[in-house]
Amino acid sequence: MIDLVFVPIHEGGHLLFGYFGHAPMVAGGTLLQLLVPLALAVYFCFQRQMAGTAFCLFCFFEQFLPIATYMADARAQELPLLTVGDPEFVEHDWFTMFSSLGILQHDTQIASFVRIAGWLGMVSVVVWLAWRGLAKTAPSSKIAI
């Protein structure tokens, strides 16, 4: 369900980065999809709001999963594509990016790495938040003199 929140952010990234040319426009969807939760995590961190920081970091890493699914589809192009423009000119972001880099044949391998990084990141955030919670509730080991 949280991924549905990021669909308009992803599509908005294409529009926003489209001002800088075709390549930034193609990558812009994924860039904004990742920048939004990361920027919010940084904001909450500076506000010393650790729960907000953890939530946004978790969302950041969670977005690696649908991105990996999209990456793995680069050659097959079986996923339905959304667009804010003319549906006649819709292109698969990762097919375009991987093709231009000459690494299209590695789409599923790269996607597997991204998916693993997403899971590791989400688990790390949960462990970090639990550790912080336990550290606050543990009795102090300092001895008053």
Buried (B, 14 or more C-beta within 10 A) or exposed (E): EEBEEBEEBBBBBBBBBBEEEEEBBBBBBBBBBBBBBBEBBEEBBEEEBBEBBBBBBBBBBBBBBBBBBBBBBBBEEEBEEEEEEEEEEEEBBBBBBBBEEEEBEBBBEBBBBBBEEBBEBBEEBEEBBEEBEEEEEEEEEEEEE
